[in-house]
Structure formats: structure tokens, C-alpha cells
Amino acid sequence: MVIGILAGVLALAVAITGGVIYLNVNKDSGDEKRADKLPALCGNVSEAALAKARTTNPNGLMSRETKLSKGIRTTCSWNQTKGVDGSGHRATDVSVVNEREEAESAFSRSISMHMGNTQGRALQKPIKGLGDEAVVILIETTSAFTEMTVLVRKGELIVEVDLVGWDAGLFTNTKPDLDELEAAAKGIAEDMVGKL
């Protein structure tokens, strides 16, 4: 009888622990929806593309227009919305730079900078049919943190989409699905470039 009681208590403890772990892994991440105003150019990215990237919360603190010596840089940033974008972590940053006559060399410099990332191994592949030239770059690391970048040149404009994050695992964070991450980053780039 004592063994039966102990077995029952142990089973209950395992069930409670499993429930707590499950709820913790699947709890919503992010912040309450904000009404931050972003630069007008950020409106090129649709709500559907942001939802696919799981970053529907505008981040006004990280979004701005900056005058450069030879053009303008517009930066747009979004994070997760609590109760909307799921668990784990995602963040999206988009920059659009008008490089005037130096766009081709600026595009090459941006690729080189990403490929020289010392935090992990950079993998690059071209994207056909997006702007005048485009590439997607994955920074492969041993941690769950994953960074996917889409770089596009369209005329004198350079568009960079950075989508980063990880998924919540049972005992530790896990890498997100790379195909989904790439599709989301490409979708945002297509939205932005399509309306420039």
C-alpha cells in the first residue's frame, strides 16, 4: 500500500513537472502590442509578411531616417507581439539605403561584411528575380540563435532584411526551421523592394 501511494505521488509529481515545462516552453513571447510610429517607408512591408516572420510589433526606438553624406538610410524594426507571435524569439530589422552612384560597390561591401561574421560560419546563395541582384546569407552557429539576412540591390537602393531568433525547446532553446526563416525574410524583402 505504501509503495502504491509513493508511486501515485511520484506519478503526480512527474505530471505536474511535465505540465510546467510544457507551459513554459509554449508560453507567448514578446510585449503587448505597441502603436509606435515608424518611418513612412516601413509601411511597404505588409502585416501578412510581418506575421509570417512572427514580428508584428513595431519598434519605434530602433526605427529612424538618417541622413548620410551621400544619401539616406531608413531603418525599420519589429519585435514579437505577446499573444500573437508565439513562443521563442524573433526580431526583424530592415534598412533601405540610397547609395546614389555607389550602390554596386556598397552591395558588394555589405555581402563581404556579412560573410566575414566571426560569430559563426556564413553561407551565401543568390536569389533570382528580386531587384537587380540579391543574396540570402545564413550565419550558422553552434547555438540556437540563428540569423538570416537578405540583401537586395535595386538601382541605387540597397535593401537589407535581418531576421533573427530561436525556438523554445523542452529543456533548451532550439534552432528555428531554416526554410521558414528564409521564406519569411524573402517575403519582407519582396514587399519592400516591390514598392520602391
C-alpha positions in Angstrom: 0.0 0.0 0.0 2.8 2.4 0.9 4.5 1.6 -2.4 1.2 2.3 -4.3 0.9 5.7 -2.5 4.6 6.5 -3.3 4.1 5.5 -6.9 1.0 7.7 -7.1 2.8 10.7 -5.6 5.7 10.2 -8.0 3.4 10.0 -11.0 1.6 13.2 -9.9 5.0 15.0 -9.4 6.1 13.9 -12.9 2.8 15.1 -14.4 3.0 18.5 -12.7 6.6 18.9 -13.7 5.8 18.0 -17.3 2.9 20.4 -17.3 5.0 23.2 -16.0 7.7 22.5 -18.6 5.2 22.3 -21.4 3.5 25.6 -20.4 6.9 27.3 -20.0 8.1 26.2 -23.5 4.8 27.2 -25.2 4.2 30.5 -23.4 3.8 33.5 -25.6 6.9 35.7 -26.0 7.1 39.4 -26.8 5.4 42.5 -25.5 2.0 44.0 -25.6 1.1 45.5 -29.0 2.6 49.0 -29.3 1.4 51.8 -31.5 4.9 53.1 -32.4 5.0 55.3 -35.5 7.7 54.1 -37.9 9.1 56.0 -41.0 6.7 56.1 -43.9 8.9 53.7 -46.0 8.4 51.0 -43.4 4.7 50.8 -44.5 5.9 49.0 -47.6 6.1 45.8 -45.5 2.7 44.2 -45.2 1.1 42.8 -42.0 1.0 39.4 -43.6 4.8 39.4 -44.2 5.4 40.5 -40.6 3.0 37.8 -39.3 4.9 35.2 -41.3 8.1 36.4 -39.7 6.4 36.4 -36.2 7.3 40.0 -35.7 4.2 42.2 -35.8 5.1 44.7 -33.0 6.6 48.0 -34.4 9.7 49.1 -32.5 9.9 52.9 -32.8 13.1 53.1 -30.7 15.1 51.3 -33.3 13.4 52.8 -36.4 14.5 56.1 -37.9 15.6 58.0 -41.0 19.3 59.1 -41.0 21.0 61.5 -43.5 24.2 60.1 -44.9 26.9 62.0 -46.7 25.7 60.5 -50.0 22.1 59.6 -49.3 19.5 58.5 -46.7 19.2 55.4 -44.6 15.8 54.3 -43.4 15.7 51.7 -40.6 12.6 49.7 -39.7 12.3 47.4 -36.7 9.7 44.9 -35.4 9.6 42.5 -32.5 7.1 39.9 -31.3 3.6 40.7 -30.1 2.6 38.9 -26.9 -0.3 36.6 -27.6 0.1 36.8 -31.4 3.6 35.8 -32.5 4.1 32.6 -30.4 6.9 31.4 -28.3 10.7 31.6 -28.7 12.2 34.8 -30.0 12.1 36.7 -33.3 13.2 40.2 -34.4 13.2 41.8 -37.8 15.2 44.8 -38.9 15.0 46.3 -42.4 17.2 49.0 -43.8 16.9 50.8 -47.1 19.9 52.9 -48.1 20.1 55.2 -51.1 23.7 54.9 -52.2 23.3 57.0 -55.4 26.0 56.1 -57.8 27.9 53.7 -55.4 25.2 51.1 -55.0 27.0 48.2 -56.7 30.2 48.6 -54.6 28.1 49.2 -51.4 26.2 46.0 -52.2 29.4 44.1 -52.5 30.7 45.6 -49.3 27.6 44.6 -47.4 27.9 41.0 -48.6 31.6 40.9 -47.6 30.8 42.3 -44.2 28.2 39.6 -43.5 30.4 36.8 -44.9 33.2 37.9 -42.6 31.0 37.4 -39.5 33.2 35.9 -36.7 30.2 34.6 -34.7 29.7 31.6 -36.9 30.0 30.2 -40.5 28.4 32.3 -43.2 26.6 30.6 -46.0 25.5 32.6 -49.1 23.3 31.8 -52.1 21.9 34.1 -54.8 18.2 34.9 -55.1 16.8 35.1 -58.7 14.1 37.6 -59.7 14.5 40.0 -56.8 15.8 43.5 -57.6 18.9 43.8 -59.8 20.8 41.4 -57.6 20.1 39.7 -54.4 21.5 37.1 -52.0 20.5 35.4 -48.8 23.1 34.8 -46.1 22.7 32.4 -43.1 25.1 32.7 -40.1 25.4 29.1 -38.9 26.4 28.8 -35.2 26.5 26.1 -32.6 23.9 27.9 -30.5 20.1 28.1 -31.2 20.4 31.8 -32.1 20.0 32.0 -35.9 20.5 35.0 -38.2 19.1 35.1 -41.8 19.9 38.2 -44.0 18.5 39.0 -47.4 20.5 41.7 -49.3 19.0 43.3 -52.4 20.2 45.9 -54.8 17.6 47.7 -56.9 19.1 50.6 -58.9 20.7 53.0 -56.4 18.9 51.4 -53.4 20.3 48.7 -51.1 17.7 46.8 -49.0 18.8 44.6 -46.1 16.4 42.4 -44.2 17.8 40.8 -41.0 15.6 38.2 -39.3 16.9 36.6 -36.1 15.7 34.3 -33.4 15.4 30.9 -31.9 12.6 28.5 -31.0 11.7 27.3 -27.5 12.6 23.7 -26.8 11.7 21.3 -24.0 14.9 21.8 -22.0 16.8 24.3 -24.0 16.3 26.7 -27.0 16.4 25.1 -30.5 17.2 26.4 -33.9 14.2 27.6 -36.0 13.2 25.9 -39.2 15.6 27.5 -41.8 13.3 27.2 -44.7 10.6 29.1 -42.8 13.0 31.7 -41.6 14.3 32.2 -45.2 10.8 32.4 -46.7 9.8 35.0 -44.1 12.9 37.1 -44.7 12.4 36.9 -48.5 8.8 37.8 -48.1 9.7 41.0 -46.3 12.4 41.9 -48.9 9.9 41.3 -51.7 7.3 43.6 -50.1 9.9 46.4 -49.5 11.6 46.1 -52.9 8.3 45.8 -54.8 7.1 49.2 -53.6 10.4 51.1 -54.1 
